[in-house]
Amino acid sequence: MYQKSTLDNGLRVLSAQMPHARSVSIVMGVATGARYEPAGVNGVSHFIEHMLFKGTERRPSPKLISEAIEGVGGIINAETGKEHTMYWAKVAREHLPLALDLLSDLLLCSQFAPEEIEKERRVILEELHMLLDEPHEWVDVLFDQTLWGEHPLGRDIVGTRETLTQMDRRQIVGFYRQRYDPRATVVSVAGAVEHDAVVDRVATMMGGWSGEVADDELEPPAELCGPRVLVQPKDTEQAHLCLGVRALSYRDPERYALNLLNAILGEGMSSRLFLEIRERQGLAYDVHSYTSHFRDAGTAIIYAGVEPADLLRTVEALMGELRRLREPVPDEELRRAREFKKGRLALAMEDTRAIASWIGGQELLHGRPQTFDEIVEIVDSLTADDLQRVANRCFSSDRLALAVVGPYAEPPPVRDLLAL
């Protein structure tokens, strides 16, 4: 259960009581991310996320920021997504005031010092280099480029060497002022807390915050004329591939059926992909599937790392599993998948950070968090017909894309295999 209040400036504050928890977690989520960026400053949202840890008026150095939270054994971090940016801290419950003060200080009072911008520019370029050196992660970036093309969803969150090198302080601060606004922000707290006390403290720290949130109109993706294929040569021991489709937004009521179908396909050691690709055929050590949901679009993706000589055989086997999804799911397999999803959700709900992220993220995206019981009721109501309908809706040849990173002098003939 959770409680919600809205401050006069539009900032939403949510809390979830976990009376026996020794920790308390705070998440501050802002409705901005890579999708909101002009192409010329691709990566600016992620750059801002880094800069908020580089010094404020009261804590003018990164050292003072890290010492403030680590001095009480706490953890602080952040992450940038396509459509949101999340800042979080987790501390022993008696240090909630400190954590709230620190996070609000970062969000509202960061200095964006020119010398820190130049240092962090080099740090982020090294992060990009690290990404390029990790083919199992880089193939995911390439898949987005393949699936979405020039649309903002196809751009990497980190940015490119060109944009990271060229963007200046004026552009970084300008984007921050344009996107960081109390009406586009949610503060969520989970632990042994009293809601009114949390609201009062947040109001004291952030009640005077004001801004002009930018227009939230987002460019819709163009229709996909697939399948699309991208093979990037790289001297690797494995071929890394992402095969997937454009799927459903987080506003689509059928996303629950798609996520349950994904559990059947590639979540866990009893999933179809694990049993077929790893256990029966021995093609991959790591094979799994996952979904992502955005405001007006989404993805369903399979990842596998395989022997380069086995690429065609693997793609053929994966396509066979995608075709199977359009067949009715047997009753026992459906029952196991329901219990799997409910059980994993229940396990996640024991952690204060997971709860704070859950209620804050859902408020940010949907305007109202769903309770555990609501999700369970939806999952239990899904039928084999529901799953078959969403499989036929999402898994078709014209929605397909494949990205491969591997040691190929010539692109392997994979396109002919991409037919559903």
C-alpha positions in Angstrom: 0.0 0.0 0.0 1.1 3.6 -0.6 0.1 7.1 0.1 0.4 10.1 -2.2 0.4 13.9 -1.8 1.0 16.7 -4.3 2.8 19.9 -3.3 1.6 23.3 -4.5 4.3 23.4 -7.1 3.1 20.1 -8.6 5.8 17.8 -7.1 4.3 14.4 -6.3 5.4 12.6 -3.1 4.6 9.0 -2.5 5.4 6.7 0.4 5.1 3.0 1.2 5.2 1.8 4.8 7.4 -1.2 5.5 7.4 -1.1 9.4 10.0 -3.9 9.9 12.5 -2.6 7.3 15.8 -1.4 8.7 16.6 0.5 5.5 14.8 3.3 3.8 15.0 4.1 0.1 14.3 7.3 -1.7 13.8 7.6 -5.5 13.5 10.9 -7.3 12.3 10.3 -10.9 12.2 12.9 -13.6 10.2 12.5 -16.8 13.1 13.1 -19.2 15.6 11.0 -21.0 17.3 10.3 -24.3 14.1 10.4 -26.3 13.5 14.1 -25.5 16.9 15.1 -26.9 17.6 16.9 -30.2 19.9 14.8 -32.3 22.8 17.3 -31.9 22.9 16.8 -28.2 22.3 13.1 -28.0 23.5 12.0 -24.6 22.8 15.2 -22.8 20.3 13.6 -20.4 23.0 11.1 -19.3 25.6 13.9 -19.1 23.3 15.8 -16.7 22.8 12.7 -14.6 26.6 12.6 -14.2 26.9 16.3 -13.5 24.5 16.3 -10.6 27.0 14.4 -8.6 29.9 16.8 -9.3 29.1 19.6 -6.8 26.4 21.8 -5.4 26.5 25.1 -3.6 26.6 23.4 -0.2 28.7 20.5 -1.3 31.0 21.9 -3.9 32.9 18.8 -4.7 32.2 15.1 -5.6 34.2 14.1 -2.6 31.8 15.9 -0.2 28.8 14.4 -1.9 30.1 10.8 -1.7 31.4 11.3 1.9 28.0 12.5 3.0 26.2 9.3 2.0 29.0 6.8 2.5 29.8 8.3 5.9 26.6 6.7 7.2 27.0 3.5 5.2 24.5 4.5 2.5 24.3 4.0 -1.2 23.5 6.6 -3.9 23.3 6.3 -7.6 21.3 7.2 -10.7 20.3 5.9 -14.1 19.2 7.4 -17.4 16.6 5.8 -19.6 14.9 6.6 -22.9 12.0 8.4 -21.2 13.0 8.9 -17.6 15.9 9.6 -15.3 16.0 8.2 -11.8 18.1 9.3 -8.8 18.1 7.1 -5.7 19.6 6.6 -2.2 19.3 3.8 0.3 20.3 4.3 4.0 19.6 3.0 7.4 16.2 4.4 8.4 17.5 6.9 10.9 19.4 8.6 8.1 16.3 9.4 6.0 16.6 13.2 6.6 20.2 13.2 5.3 19.4 11.2 2.2 16.4 13.4 1.3 18.6 16.5 1.9 21.3 15.2 -0.3 19.1 14.1 -3.2 17.2 17.3 -3.2 20.4 19.3 -3.1 21.7 17.4 -6.2 18.5 17.9 -8.2 18.0 21.6 -7.4 21.4 23.1 -6.6 24.1 21.5 -8.8 26.6 24.0 -10.1 27.6 22.5 -13.5 31.1 23.9 -13.0 33.0 24.3 -16.3 36.0 22.4 -15.1 33.9 19.5 -13.9 32.0 19.4 -17.2 35.4 18.9 -19.0 36.5 16.2 -16.6 33.2 14.4 -16.9 33.2 14.6 -20.6 36.4 12.5 -20.6 34.8 10.1 -18.1 31.7 9.6 -20.3 33.8 9.1 -23.4 35.5 6.3 -21.5 32.1 4.9 -20.6 31.3 4.9 -24.3 34.6 3.1 -25.1 33.8 0.5 -22.4 30.4 -0.1 -24.1 32.1 -0.5 -27.5 34.4 -3.1 -25.9 31.5 -5.2 -24.5 29.9 -6.8 -27.5 27.0 -8.4 -25.5 26.0 -4.8 -24.5 26.9 -3.1 -27.8 24.7 -5.4 -29.8 21.7 -4.1 -27.8 22.6 -0.6 -28.9 22.9 -1.7 -32.5 19.5 -3.5 -32.3 17.8 -0.2 -31.3 19.5 1.5 -34.2 18.3 -1.2 -36.5 14.8 -1.3 -35.2 14.1 2.4 -34.9 16.4 3.9 -37.5 16.8 7.7 -37.2 14.0 8.0 -34.6 15.2 9.1 -31.1 14.4 5.7 -29.7 17.2 4.4 -32.0 19.9 6.6 -30.4 22.2 5.4 -27.6 21.5 6.9 -24.2 25.3 7.6 -23.7 25.5 9.6 -26.9 28.1 9.5 -29.6 31.7 10.6 -29.7 30.7 13.6 -31.9 27.9 14.8 -29.6 29.8 14.2 -26.4 32.8 16.2 -27.8 30.7 19.1 -29.2 28.0 19.8 -26.6 28.9 22.8 -24.3 27.8 24.1 -20.9 25.1 26.3 -22.4 23.4 23.4 -24.1 23.7 21.1 -21.0 22.3 23.7 -18.6 19.7 24.7 -21.1 18.4 21.2 -21.4 18.4 20.8 -17.6 16.3 23.9 -17.1 14.0 22.9 -19.9 13.3 19.3 -18.6 13.8 19.4 -14.8 10.6 20.7 -13.3 8.6 19.8 -10.2 5.5 18.8 -12.3 7.6 16.3 -14.2 9.2 14.8 -11.0 8.1 12.2 -8.5 9.7 11.6 -5.0 9.0 8.1 -3.6 10.1 6.7 -0.3 9.8 3.2 1.1 10.6 2.0 4.6 9.6 2.5 8.2 8.3 6.0 7.4 5.3 8.2 8.2 3.8 9.7 5.1 3.0 13.1 6.6 6.5 13.5 8.0 8.0 12.6 4.6 5.8 15.2 2.8 6.6 17.9 5.3 10.3 17.3 4.9 10.2 17.2 1.1 8.0 20.4 1.1 10.7 22.2 3.2 13.5 21.1 0.9 11.7 21.3 -2.5 8.5 23.2 -2.1 10.1 26.4 -3.5 11.2 24.7 -6.7 9.6 26.1 -9.8 10.2 25.7 -13.5 8.7 25.7 -17.0 8.3 22.1 -18.2 8.8 21.7 -21.9 6.1 20.4 -24.3 5.8 16.7 -23.9 4.8 16.0 -27.5 6.9 13.1 -28.7 7.6 12.2 -32.3 6.0 8.8 -33.0 8.1 6.1 -34.7 7.6 5.7 -38.4 6.1 2.4 -39.6 8.6 -0.4 -39.9 9.1 -2.1 -43.2 11.0 -5.1 -42.0 12.7 -7.3 -41.5 15.9 -5.1 -40.9 19.3 -6.6 -40.5 22.6 -5.1 -39.3 25.9 -7.1 -38.9 28.9 -5.4 -37.4 32.2 -7.1 -37.9 34.3 -7.3 -34.7 37.1 -9.7 -33.7 35.2 -11.6 -31.0 35.2 -15.2 -29.8 31.4 -15.3 -29.9 28.7 -13.9 -32.2 26.4 -11.8 -30.2 22.9 -11.3 -31.5 19.6 -9.5 -30.7 16.5 -10.6 -32.5 13.2 -9.0 -31.8 10.2 -7.0 -32.8 8.5 -3.7 -32.2 5.9 -4.4 -29.6 3.6 -2.7 -27.1 3.7 0.6 -25.2 3.2 0.9 -21.4 -0.2 2.3 -22.1 -1.4 -0.8 -24.0 -3.5 -3.1 -21.8 -2.2 -6.1 -23.7 1.3 -5.5 -22.4 0.6 -7.9 -19.5 -0.1 -10.7 -21.9 3.1 -9.9 -23.8 5.1 -9.9 -20.6 3.6 -13.3 -19.6 4.4 -14.6 -23.1 8.0 -13.4 -22.6 8.3 -15.3 -19.4 7.3 -18.5 -21.3 9.8 -17.6 -24.1 12.9 -16.6 -22.3 12.8 -15.9 -18.6 14.5 -18.4 -16.3 16.0 -21.9 -16.7 12.6 -23.5 -17.5 11.8 -21.1 -20.4 11.5 -22.4 -23.9 14.7 -20.7 -25.1 16.8 -22.0 -22.3 15.5 -25.6 -22.7 15.7 -25.6 -26.5 18.7 -23.4 -27.4 21.0 -24.3 -24.4 19.9 -27.6 -23.0 18.7 -29.5 -26.1 20.9 -28.0 -28.9 23.8 -26.7 -26.8 24.2 -23.6 -28.9 24.5 -20.9 -26.2 25.6 -20.4 -22.6 23.5 -17.2 -22.3 20.1 -17.0 -24.1 17.2 -15.0 -22.8 14.4 -12.6 -23.8 13.1 -9.3 -22.4 10.5 -6.6 -23.1 10.7 -2.8 -22.9 7.8 -0.4 -23.0 7.7 3.2 -23.9 4.9 5.8 -24.2 3.8 4.8 -27.7 5.9 1.8 -28.6 7.9 -1.1 -27.2 10.1 -4.0 -27.9 10.4 -7.8 -27.4 13.9 -9.0 -27.8 15.9 -12.2 -27.7 19.7 -12.1 -26.9 22.1 -15.0 -27.5 25.9 -15.4 -27.6 27.0 -18.3 -29.8 29.9 -19.8 -31.7 30.2 -17.7 -34.9 29.9 -20.8 -37.1 26.5 -21.6 -35.4 24.9 -18.2 -36.2 22.6 -19.4 -38.9 21.5 -22.5 -37.0 20.8 -20.4 -34.0 18.8 -17.8 -35.8 16.8 -20.6 -37.5 16.1 -22.1 -34.1 15.1 -18.8 -32.5 12.7 -18.1 -35.4 11.1 -21.5 -34.8 10.5 -20.5 -31.1 8.9 -17.2 -32.2 6.6 -19.1 -34.5 5.6 -21.5 -31.7 4.4 -18.4 -29.7 1.5 -18.1 -32.1 0.2 -21.5 -31.1 -2.0 -22.0 -28.0 0.1 -22.3 -24.8 -0.6 -25.6 -23.0 -2.5 -25.2 -19.7 0.2 -26.5 -17.5 2.9 -24.2 -19.1 0.5 -21.2 -18.7 0.0 -22.1 -15.1 3.7 -22.3 -14.4 4.3 -19.0 -16.2 1.6 -17.2 -14.1 3.2 -18.5 -10.9 6.7 -17.5 -12.1 5.7 -13.9 -12.7 3.8 -13.6 -9.5 6.6 -15.2 -7.5 9.3 -13.0 -8.9 7.2 -9.9 -8.3 6.6 -11.0 -4.7 10.3 -11.5 -4.1 11.1 -8.0 -5.5 8.5 -6.5 -3.1 10.6 -7.3 -0.1 13.3 -4.6 -0.8 12.8 -0.9 0.1 14.6 0.3 -3.1 12.4 -2.0 -5.3 9.3 -0.7 -3.7 10.3 3.0 -4.0 11.3 2.4 -7.6 8.0 0.6 -8.3 5.7 3.2 -6.9 7.7 6.1 -8.2 8.2 4.7 -11.7 4.6 3.8 -12.1 3.4 7.2 -10.9 5.8 8.9 -13.3 4.7 6.8 -16.3 1.1 6.0 -15.5 -0.1 8.6 -13.1 -0.9 5.9 -10.5 1.0 2.9 -9.1 -0.7 -0.4 -9.3 -0.7 -2.6 -6.2 0.7 -6.1 -6.0 -2.8 -7.5 -5.7 -3.9 -5.7 -8.9 -1.1 -7.1 -10.9 -1.8 -10.6 -9.5 -5.4 -10.3 -10.5 -4.5 -9.3 -14.0 -1.9 -12.1 -14.4 -4.4 -14.7 -13.1 -7.0 -13.6 -15.6 -4.8 -14.1 -18.7 -5.8 -17.0 -20.9 -4.1 -18.9 -23.7 -6.3 -17.0 -26.1 -5.0 -13.7 -24.7 -1.4 -14.8 -25.3 -2.1 -16.2 -28.7 -3.8 -12.9 -29.7 -0.9 -10.8 -28.6 1.6 -13.1 -30.2 -0.2 -12.8 -33.6 -0.3 -9.1 -33.1 3.3 -8.6 -32.3 5.3 -11.3 -34.0 5.3 -10.8 -37.7 8.0 -10.5 -40.4 7.4 -6.8 -41.1 8.1 -6.0 -37.4 11.4 -8.0 -37.1 14.9 -6.7 -36.7 18.2 -8.6 -36.2 21.6 -7.1 -35.0 24.8 -9.2 -34.9 28.3 -8.4 -33.7 30.8 -11.0 -34.6 34.0 -12.0 -36.5 32.6 -12.0 -40.0 34.5 -10.7 -43.1 31.2 -10.9 -45.0 27.7 -10.6 -43.6 26.2 -14.0 -43.1 23.0 -14.7 -45.1 20.6 -14.4 -42.2 17.9 -12.2 -43.9 16.3 -15.2 -45.7 15.7 -16.9 -42.3 13.6 -13.9 -41.0 10.2 -15.0 -42.0 7.3 -15.6 -39.6 
